[in-house]
């Protein structure tokens, strides 16, 4: 599991875009978006750096750490 910090995420629409970007890398990923904390926890077997790149491309630069 990884915790992504996504500071530019500010509303439900952003959360939807973020979830989509995560699932574009791993359709089986379980993503829990916490809008208030601007974080997403992601349960995935995919490379987290690939998810980071997808978020970046979607307009939401993110940092992550193993959680
Ligand atoms: Cu938004």
PDB file of the backbone (N, CA, C, O) and the ligand in Angstrom, with CONECT records:
HET     CU  A 101       1
ATOM      1  N   UNK A   1       0.841  -1.192   0.000  1.00  0.00           N
ATOM      2  CA  UNK A   1       0.000   0.000   0.000  1.00  0.00           C
ATOM      3  C   UNK A   1       0.877   1.244   0.000  1.00  0.00           C
ATOM      4  O   UNK A   1       1.930   1.298   0.636  1.00  0.00           O
ATOM      5  N   UNK A   2       0.400   2.243  -0.742  1.00  0.00           N
ATOM      6  CA  UNK A   2       1.153   3.490  -0.865  1.00  0.00           C
ATOM      7  C   UNK A   2       0.265   4.666  -0.523  1.00  0.00           C
ATOM      8  O   UNK A   2      -0.945   4.655  -0.744  1.00  0.00           O
ATOM      9  N   UNK A   3       0.910   5.677   0.024  1.00  0.00           N
ATOM     10  CA  UNK A   3       0.181   6.901   0.324  1.00  0.00           C
ATOM     11  C   UNK A   3       0.703   7.999  -0.587  1.00  0.00           C
ATOM     12  O   UNK A   3       1.884   8.347  -0.565  1.00  0.00           O
ATOM     13  N   UNK A   4      -0.206   8.531  -1.386  1.00  0.00           N
ATOM     14  CA  UNK A   4       0.147   9.606  -2.311  1.00  0.00           C
ATOM     15  C   UNK A   4      -0.308  10.935  -1.734  1.00  0.00           C
ATOM     16  O   UNK A   4      -1.451  11.082  -1.302  1.00  0.00           O
ATOM     17  N   UNK A   5       0.597  11.895  -1.734  1.00  0.00           N
ATOM     18  CA  UNK A   5       0.257  13.274  -1.392  1.00  0.00           C
ATOM     19  C   UNK A   5      -0.046  13.993  -2.696  1.00  0.00           C
ATOM     20  O   UNK A   5       0.798  14.057  -3.590  1.00  0.00           O
ATOM     21  N   UNK A   6      -1.252  14.532  -2.801  1.00  0.00           N
ATOM     22  CA  UNK A   6      -1.676  15.164  -4.051  1.00  0.00           C
ATOM     23  C   UNK A   6      -2.205  16.560  -3.720  1.00  0.00           C
ATOM     24  O   UNK A   6      -3.413  16.760  -3.602  1.00  0.00           O
ATOM     25  N   UNK A   7      -1.290  17.523  -3.571  1.00  0.00           N
ATOM     26  CA  UNK A   7      -1.673  18.831  -3.030  1.00  0.00           C
ATOM     27  C   UNK A   7      -2.668  19.603  -3.893  1.00  0.00           C
ATOM     28  O   UNK A   7      -3.415  20.429  -3.369  1.00  0.00           O
ATOM     29  N   UNK A   8      -2.695  19.351  -5.218  1.00  0.00           N
ATOM     30  CA  UNK A   8      -3.568  20.145  -6.088  1.00  0.00           C
ATOM     31  C   UNK A   8      -4.998  19.612  -6.152  1.00  0.00           C
ATOM     32  O   UNK A   8      -5.837  20.173  -6.856  1.00  0.00           O
ATOM     33  N   UNK A   9      -5.275  18.545  -5.428  1.00  0.00           N
ATOM     34  CA  UNK A   9      -6.615  17.964  -5.447  1.00  0.00           C
ATOM     35  C   UNK A   9      -7.514  18.776  -4.512  1.00  0.00           C
ATOM     36  O   UNK A   9      -7.243  18.879  -3.316  1.00  0.00           O
ATOM     37  N   UNK A  10      -8.590  19.355  -5.068  1.00  0.00           N
ATOM     38  CA  UNK A  10      -9.376  20.269  -4.234  1.00  0.00           C
ATOM     39  C   UNK A  10     -10.879  20.017  -4.223  1.00  0.00           C
ATOM     40  O   UNK A  10     -11.584  20.602  -3.401  1.00  0.00           O
ATOM     41  N   UNK A  11     -11.385  19.174  -5.100  1.00  0.00           N
ATOM     42  CA  UNK A  11     -12.834  18.953  -5.096  1.00  0.00           C
ATOM     43  C   UNK A  11     -13.155  17.546  -5.568  1.00  0.00           C
ATOM     44  O   UNK A  11     -12.257  16.775  -5.908  1.00  0.00           O
ATOM     45  N   UNK A  12     -14.429  17.218  -5.587  1.00  0.00           N
ATOM     46  CA  UNK A  12     -14.853  15.880  -5.982  1.00  0.00           C
ATOM     47  C   UNK A  12     -14.455  15.544  -7.406  1.00  0.00           C
ATOM     48  O   UNK A  12     -14.151  14.393  -7.719  1.00  0.00           O
ATOM     49  N   UNK A  13     -14.457  16.549  -8.268  1.00  0.00           N
ATOM     50  CA  UNK A  13     -14.046  16.315  -9.653  1.00  0.00           C
ATOM     51  C   UNK A  13     -12.580  15.880  -9.700  1.00  0.00           C
ATOM     52  O   UNK A  13     -12.226  14.931 -10.400  1.00  0.00           O
ATOM     53  N   UNK A  14     -11.743  16.579  -8.954  1.00  0.00           N
ATOM     54  CA  UNK A  14     -10.323  16.209  -8.873  1.00  0.00           C
ATOM     55  C   UNK A  14     -10.183  14.768  -8.385  1.00  0.00           C
ATOM     56  O   UNK A  14      -9.408  13.983  -8.931  1.00  0.00           O
ATOM     57  N   UNK A  15     -10.949  14.442  -7.349  1.00  0.00           N
ATOM     58  CA  UNK A  15     -10.856  13.101  -6.774  1.00  0.00           C
ATOM     59  C   UNK A  15     -11.193  12.062  -7.835  1.00  0.00           C
ATOM     60  O   UNK A  15     -10.565  11.005  -7.896  1.00  0.00           O
ATOM     61  N   UNK A  16     -12.192  12.365  -8.677  1.00  0.00           N
ATOM     62  CA  UNK A  16     -12.574  11.448  -9.752  1.00  0.00           C
ATOM     63  C   UNK A  16     -11.460  11.287 -10.768  1.00  0.00           C
ATOM     64  O   UNK A  16     -11.170  10.178 -11.217  1.00  0.00           O
ATOM     65  N   UNK A  17     -10.830  12.412 -11.130  1.00  0.00           N
ATOM     66  CA  UNK A  17      -9.741  12.371 -12.104  1.00  0.00           C
ATOM     67  C   UNK A  17      -8.562  11.582 -11.545  1.00  0.00           C
ATOM     68  O   UNK A  17      -7.929  10.796 -12.250  1.00  0.00           O
ATOM     69  N   UNK A  18      -8.286  11.806 -10.278  1.00  0.00           N
ATOM     70  CA  UNK A  18      -7.184  11.102  -9.616  1.00  0.00           C
ATOM     71  C   UNK A  18      -7.453   9.592  -9.592  1.00  0.00           C
ATOM     72  O   UNK A  18      -6.568   8.790  -9.893  1.00  0.00           O
ATOM     73  N   UNK A  19      -8.670   9.222  -9.235  1.00  0.00           N
ATOM     74  CA  UNK A  19      -9.024   7.805  -9.186  1.00  0.00           C
ATOM     75  C   UNK A  19      -8.873   7.163 -10.561  1.00  0.00           C
ATOM     76  O   UNK A  19      -8.354   6.054 -10.690  1.00  0.00           O
ATOM     77  N   UNK A  20      -9.336   7.878 -11.589  1.00  0.00           N
ATOM     78  CA  UNK A  20      -9.228   7.385 -12.963  1.00  0.00           C
ATOM     79  C   UNK A  20      -7.770   7.179 -13.368  1.00  0.00           C
ATOM     80  O   UNK A  20      -7.419   6.172 -13.981  1.00  0.00           O
ATOM     81  N   UNK A  21      -6.926   8.153 -13.013  1.00  0.00           N
ATOM     82  CA  UNK A  21      -5.509   8.072 -13.372  1.00  0.00           C
ATOM     83  C   UNK A  21      -4.870   6.858 -12.698  1.00  0.00           C
ATOM     84  O   UNK A  21      -4.065   6.154 -13.309  1.00  0.00           O
ATOM     85  N   UNK A  22      -5.228   6.617 -11.446  1.00  0.00           N
ATOM     86  CA  UNK A  22      -4.686   5.461 -10.723  1.00  0.00           C
ATOM     87  C   UNK A  22      -5.143   4.166 -11.403  1.00  0.00           C
ATOM     88  O   UNK A  22      -4.346   3.250 -11.608  1.00  0.00           O
ATOM     89  N   UNK A  23      -6.422   4.101 -11.748  1.00  0.00           N
ATOM     90  CA  UNK A  23      -6.972   2.885 -12.356  1.00  0.00           C
ATOM     91  C   UNK A  23      -6.482   2.683 -13.783  1.00  0.00           C
ATOM     92  O   UNK A  23      -6.532   1.570 -14.307  1.00  0.00           O
ATOM     93  N   UNK A  24      -6.007   3.757 -14.417  1.00  0.00           N
ATOM     94  CA  UNK A  24      -5.463   3.603 -15.770  1.00  0.00           C
ATOM     95  C   UNK A  24      -4.175   2.792 -15.720  1.00  0.00           C
ATOM     96  O   UNK A  24      -3.810   2.154 -16.708  1.00  0.00           O
ATOM     97  N   UNK A  25      -3.487   2.806 -14.598  1.00  0.00           N
ATOM     98  CA  UNK A  25      -2.262   2.027 -14.445  1.00  0.00           C
ATOM     99  C   UNK A  25      -2.590   0.632 -13.908  1.00  0.00           C
ATOM    100  O   UNK A  25      -2.039  -0.366 -14.373  1.00  0.00           O
ATOM    101  N   UNK A  26      -3.483   0.574 -12.934  1.00  0.00           N
ATOM    102  CA  UNK A  26      -3.860  -0.720 -12.353  1.00  0.00           C
ATOM    103  C   UNK A  26      -5.376  -0.734 -12.133  1.00  0.00           C
ATOM    104  O   UNK A  26      -5.870  -0.215 -11.132  1.00  0.00           O
ATOM    105  N   UNK A  27      -6.110  -1.337 -13.087  1.00  0.00           N
ATOM    106  CA  UNK A  27      -7.573  -1.359 -12.968  1.00  0.00           C
ATOM    107  C   UNK A  27      -8.044  -2.046 -11.687  1.00  0.00           C
ATOM    108  O   UNK A  27      -9.158  -1.802 -11.225  1.00  0.00           O
ATOM    109  N   UNK A  28      -7.206  -2.894 -11.119  1.00  0.00           N
ATOM    110  CA  UNK A  28      -7.593  -3.620  -9.910  1.00  0.00           C
ATOM    111  C   UNK A  28      -7.190  -2.873  -8.635  1.00  0.00           C
ATOM    112  O   UNK A  28      -7.435  -3.350  -7.527  1.00  0.00           O
ATOM    113  N   UNK A  29      -6.579  -1.715  -8.798  1.00  0.00           N
ATOM    114  CA  UNK A  29      -6.135  -0.960  -7.623  1.00  0.00           C
ATOM    115  C   UNK A  29      -7.323  -0.555  -6.757  1.00  0.00           C
ATOM    116  O   UNK A  29      -8.404  -0.251  -7.264  1.00  0.00           O
ATOM    117  N   UNK A  30      -7.106  -0.557  -5.449  1.00  0.00           N
ATOM    118  CA  UNK A  30      -8.116  -0.027  -4.531  1.00  0.00           C
ATOM    119  C   UNK A  30      -7.607   1.330  -4.068  1.00  0.00           C
ATOM    120  O   UNK A  30      -6.605   1.428  -3.360  1.00  0.00           O
ATOM    121  N   UNK A  31      -8.320   2.376  -4.483  1.00  0.00           N
ATOM    122  CA  UNK A  31      -7.886   3.732  -4.178  1.00  0.00           C
ATOM    123  C   UNK A  31      -8.856   4.374  -3.212  1.00  0.00           C
ATOM    124  O   UNK A  31     -10.063   4.395  -3.453  1.00  0.00           O
ATOM    125  N   UNK A  32      -8.328   4.898  -2.117  1.00  0.00           N
ATOM    126  CA  UNK A  32      -9.130   5.645  -1.154  1.00  0.00           C
ATOM    127  C   UNK A  32      -8.659   7.084  -1.148  1.00  0.00           C
ATOM    128  O   UNK A  32      -7.563   7.392  -0.679  1.00  0.00           O
ATOM    129  N   UNK A  33      -9.496   7.960  -1.675  1.00  0.00           N
ATOM    130  CA  UNK A  33      -9.106   9.355  -1.785  1.00  0.00           C
ATOM    131  C   UNK A  33      -9.643  10.121  -0.576  1.00  0.00           C
ATOM    132  O   UNK A  33     -10.832  10.070  -0.263  1.00  0.00           O
ATOM    133  N   UNK A  34      -8.741  10.824   0.089  1.00  0.00           N
ATOM    134  CA  UNK A  34      -9.126  11.685   1.206  1.00  0.00           C
ATOM    135  C   UNK A  34      -8.938  13.126   0.752  1.00  0.00           C
ATOM    136  O   UNK A  34      -7.835  13.673   0.764  1.00  0.00           O
ATOM    137  N   UNK A  35     -10.060  13.715   0.352  1.00  0.00           N
ATOM    138  CA  UNK A  35     -10.024  15.049  -0.231  1.00  0.00           C
ATOM    139  C   UNK A  35      -9.516  16.085   0.772  1.00  0.00           C
ATOM    140  O   UNK A  35      -8.713  16.948   0.416  1.00  0.00           O
ATOM    141  N   UNK A  36      -9.973  16.007   2.012  1.00  0.00           N
ATOM    142  CA  UNK A  36      -9.572  16.991   3.011  1.00  0.00           C
ATOM    143  C   UNK A  36      -8.076  16.960   3.270  1.00  0.00           C
ATOM    144  O   UNK A  36      -7.436  18.004   3.398  1.00  0.00           O
ATOM    145  N   UNK A  37      -7.524  15.761   3.347  1.00  0.00           N
ATOM    146  CA  UNK A  37      -6.094  15.628   3.603  1.00  0.00           C
ATOM    147  C   UNK A  37      -5.278  15.748   2.311  1.00  0.00           C
ATOM    148  O   UNK A  37      -4.051  15.840   2.345  1.00  0.00           O
ATOM    149  N   UNK A  38      -5.980  15.746   1.175  1.00  0.00           N
ATOM    150  CA  UNK A  38      -5.315  15.778  -0.146  1.00  0.00           C
ATOM    151  C   UNK A  38      -4.330  14.617  -0.287  1.00  0.00           C
ATOM    152  O   UNK A  38      -3.187  14.772  -0.717  1.00  0.00           O
ATOM    153  N   UNK A  39      -4.830  13.471   0.093  1.00  0.00           N
ATOM    154  CA  UNK A  39      -4.034  12.257   0.019  1.00  0.00           C
ATOM    155  C   UNK A  39      -4.875  11.156  -0.603  1.00  0.00           C
ATOM    156  O   UNK A  39      -6.105  11.200  -0.579  1.00  0.00           O
ATOM    157  N   UNK A  40      -4.191  10.172  -1.159  1.00  0.00           N
ATOM    158  CA  UNK A  40      -4.880   8.970  -1.601  1.00  0.00           C
ATOM    159  C   UNK A  40      -4.069   7.773  -1.149  1.00  0.00           C
ATOM    160  O   UNK A  40      -2.859   7.719  -1.363  1.00  0.00           O
ATOM    161  N   UNK A  41      -4.731   6.817  -0.525  1.00  0.00           N
ATOM    162  CA  UNK A  41      -4.043   5.574  -0.227  1.00  0.00           C
ATOM    163  C   UNK A  41      -4.427   4.580  -1.313  1.00  0.00           C
ATOM    164  O   UNK A  41      -5.592   4.471  -1.696  1.00  0.00           O
ATOM    165  N   UNK A  42      -3.432   3.864  -1.796  1.00  0.00           N
ATOM    166  CA  UNK A  42      -3.631   2.992  -2.943  1.00  0.00           C
ATOM    167  C   UNK A  42      -3.063   1.620  -2.651  1.00  0.00           C
ATOM    168  O   UNK A  42      -1.888   1.465  -2.315  1.00  0.00           O
ATOM    169  N   UNK A  43      -3.923   0.634  -2.786  1.00  0.00           N
ATOM    170  CA  UNK A  43      -3.533  -0.765  -2.647  1.00  0.00           C
ATOM    171  C   UNK A  43      -3.329  -1.276  -4.065  1.00  0.00           C
ATOM    172  O   UNK A  43      -4.288  -1.402  -4.826  1.00  0.00           O
ATOM    173  N   UNK A  44      -2.077  -1.570  -4.423  1.00  0.00           N
ATOM    174  CA  UNK A  44      -1.804  -1.947  -5.812  1.00  0.00           C
ATOM    175  C   UNK A  44      -0.581  -2.835  -5.896  1.00  0.00           C
ATOM    176  O   UNK A  44       0.295  -2.798  -5.031  1.00  0.00           O
ATOM    177  N   UNK A  45      -0.533  -3.631  -6.943  1.00  0.00           N
ATOM    178  CA  UNK A  45       0.656  -4.414  -7.220  1.00  0.00           C
ATOM    179  C   UNK A  45       1.492  -3.725  -8.303  1.00  0.00           C
ATOM    180  O   UNK A  45       2.571  -4.197  -8.663  1.00  0.00           O
ATOM    181  N   UNK A  46       0.976  -2.595  -8.820  1.00  0.00           N
ATOM    182  CA  UNK A  46       1.688  -1.871  -9.876  1.00  0.00           C
ATOM    183  C   UNK A  46       2.844  -1.071  -9.283  1.00  0.00           C
ATOM    184  O   UNK A  46       2.930  -0.869  -8.071  1.00  0.00           O
ATOM    185  N   UNK A  47       3.726  -0.624 -10.167  1.00  0.00           N
ATOM    186  CA  UNK A  47       4.851   0.219  -9.776  1.00  0.00           C
ATOM    187  C   UNK A  47       4.307   1.599  -9.375  1.00  0.00           C
ATOM    188  O   UNK A  47       3.698   2.278 -10.201  1.00  0.00           O
ATOM    189  N   UNK A  48       4.517   2.018  -8.130  1.00  0.00           N
ATOM    190  CA  UNK A  48       3.957   3.300  -7.708  1.00  0.00           C
ATOM    191  C   UNK A  48       4.488   4.486  -8.504  1.00  0.00           C
ATOM    192  O   UNK A  48       3.820   5.515  -8.609  1.00  0.00           O
ATOM    193  N   UNK A  49       5.686   4.345  -9.065  1.00  0.00           N
ATOM    194  CA  UNK A  49       6.210   5.469  -9.843  1.00  0.00           C
ATOM    195  C   UNK A  49       5.414   5.628 -11.140  1.00  0.00           C
ATOM    196  O   UNK A  49       5.301   6.737 -11.661  1.00  0.00           O
ATOM    197  N   UNK A  50       4.858   4.523 -11.670  1.00  0.00           N
ATOM    198  CA  UNK A  50       3.996   4.602 -12.864  1.00  0.00           C
ATOM    199  C   UNK A  50       2.706   5.335 -12.512  1.00  0.00           C
ATOM    200  O   UNK A  50       2.194   6.122 -13.307  1.00  0.00           O
ATOM    201  N   UNK A  51       2.188   5.071 -11.320  1.00  0.00           N
ATOM    202  CA  UNK A  51       0.986   5.779 -10.878  1.00  0.00           C
ATOM    203  C   UNK A  51       1.308   7.254 -10.681  1.00  0.00           C
ATOM    204  O   UNK A  51       0.510   8.121 -11.038  1.00  0.00           O
ATOM    205  N   UNK A  52       2.471   7.536 -10.115  1.00  0.00           N
ATOM    206  CA  UNK A  52       2.908   8.930  -9.944  1.00  0.00           C
ATOM    207  C   UNK A  52       2.970   9.659 -11.277  1.00  0.00           C
ATOM    208  O   UNK A  52       2.552  10.813 -11.377  1.00  0.00           O
ATOM    209  N   UNK A  53       3.497   8.980 -12.313  1.00  0.00           N
ATOM    210  CA  UNK A  53       3.578   9.592 -13.640  1.00  0.00           C
ATOM    211  C   UNK A  53       2.193   9.848 -14.210  1.00  0.00           C
ATOM    212  O   UNK A  53       1.945  10.897 -14.805  1.00  0.00           O
ATOM    213  N   UNK A  54       1.283   8.883 -14.028  1.00  0.00           N
ATOM    214  CA  UNK A  54      -0.084   9.047 -14.544  1.00  0.00           C
ATOM    215  C   UNK A  54      -0.765  10.227 -13.862  1.00  0.00           C
ATOM    216  O   UNK A  54      -1.492  10.984 -14.507  1.00  0.00           O
ATOM    217  N   UNK A  55      -0.533  10.388 -12.563  1.00  0.00           N
ATOM    218  CA  UNK A  55      -1.123  11.515 -11.835  1.00  0.00           C
ATOM    219  C   UNK A  55      -0.552  12.829 -12.342  1.00  0.00           C
ATOM    220  O   UNK A  55      -1.270  13.814 -12.515  1.00  0.00           O
ATOM    221  N   UNK A  56       0.747  12.824 -12.573  1.00  0.00           N
ATOM    222  CA  UNK A  56       1.426  13.988 -13.106  1.00  0.00           C
ATOM    223  C   UNK A  56       0.801  14.391 -14.440  1.00  0.00           C
ATOM    224  O   UNK A  56       0.480  15.558 -14.666  1.00  0.00           O
ATOM    225  N   UNK A  57       0.633  13.385 -15.330  1.00  0.00           N
ATOM    226  CA  UNK A  57       0.058  13.634 -16.650  1.00  0.00           C
ATOM    227  C   UNK A  57      -1.381  14.132 -16.546  1.00  0.00           C
ATOM    228  O   UNK A  57      -1.829  14.920 -17.378  1.00  0.00           O
ATOM    229  N   UNK A  58      -2.097  13.679 -15.535  1.00  0.00           N
ATOM    230  CA  UNK A  58      -3.488  14.098 -15.362  1.00  0.00           C
ATOM    231  C   UNK A  58      -3.575  15.506 -14.765  1.00  0.00           C
ATOM    232  O   UNK A  58      -4.667  16.059 -14.628  1.00  0.00           O
ATOM    233  N   UNK A  59      -2.424  16.080 -14.412  1.00  0.00           N
ATOM    234  CA  UNK A  59      -2.419  17.440 -13.889  1.00  0.00           C
ATOM    235  C   UNK A  59      -2.343  17.510 -12.380  1.00  0.00           C
ATOM    236  O   UNK A  59      -2.556  18.569 -11.789  1.00  0.00           O
ATOM    237  N   UNK A  60      -2.037  16.375 -11.751  1.00  0.00           N
ATOM    238  CA  UNK A  60      -1.948  16.323 -10.286  1.00  0.00           C
ATOM    239  C   UNK A  60      -0.614  15.752  -9.843  1.00  0.00           C
ATOM    240  O   UNK A  60      -0.514  14.567  -9.524  1.00  0.00           O
ATOM    241  N   UNK A  61       0.409  16.593  -9.823  1.00  0.00           N
ATOM    242  CA  UNK A  61       1.715  16.128  -9.371  1.00  0.00           C
ATOM    243  C   UNK A  61       1.592  15.553  -7.951  1.00  0.00           C
ATOM    244  O   UNK A  61       0.942  16.134  -7.082  1.00  0.00           O
ATOM    245  N   UNK A  62       2.226  14.412  -7.748  1.00  0.00           N
ATOM    246  CA  UNK A  62       2.068  13.728  -6.474  1.00  0.00           C
ATOM    247  C   UNK A  62       3.398  13.173  -5.987  1.00  0.00           C
ATOM    248  O   UNK A  62       4.280  12.832  -6.775  1.00  0.00           O
ATOM    249  N   UNK A  63       3.517  13.092  -4.687  1.00  0.00           N
ATOM    250  CA  UNK A  63       4.635  12.361  -4.105  1.00  0.00           C
ATOM    251  C   UNK A  63       4.042  11.170  -3.373  1.00  0.00           C
ATOM    252  O   UNK A  63       2.881  11.205  -2.964  1.00  0.00           O
ATOM    253  N   UNK A  64       4.828  10.121  -3.208  1.00  0.00           N
ATOM    254  CA  UNK A  64       4.263   8.948  -2.538  1.00  0.00           C
ATOM    255  C   UNK A  64       5.290   8.320  -1.613  1.00  0.00           C
ATOM    256  O   UNK A  64       6.497   8.527  -1.740  1.00  0.00           O
ATOM    257  N   UNK A  65       4.767   7.553  -0.691  1.00  0.00           N
ATOM    258  CA  UNK A  65       5.621   6.750   0.173  1.00  0.00           C
ATOM    259  C   UNK A  65       4.884   5.444   0.464  1.00  0.00           C
ATOM    260  O   UNK A  65       3.658   5.376   0.379  1.00  0.00           O
ATOM    261  N   UNK A  66       5.628   4.444   0.797  1.00  0.00           N
ATOM    262  CA  UNK A  66       5.022   3.181   1.196  1.00  0.00           C
ATOM    263  C   UNK A  66       4.314   3.389   2.526  1.00  0.00           C
ATOM    264  O   UNK A  66       4.852   4.034   3.426  1.00  0.00           O
ATOM    265  N   UNK A  67       3.127   2.854   2.650  1.00  0.00           N
ATOM    266  CA  UNK A  67       2.368   3.038   3.887  1.00  0.00           C
ATOM    267  C   UNK A  67       1.922   1.681   4.424  1.00  0.00           C
ATOM    268  O   UNK A  67       1.266   1.614   5.463  1.00  0.00           O
TER     269      UNK A  67
HETATM  270 CU    CU A 101     -11.377  19.770  -8.378  1.00  0.00          CU
END
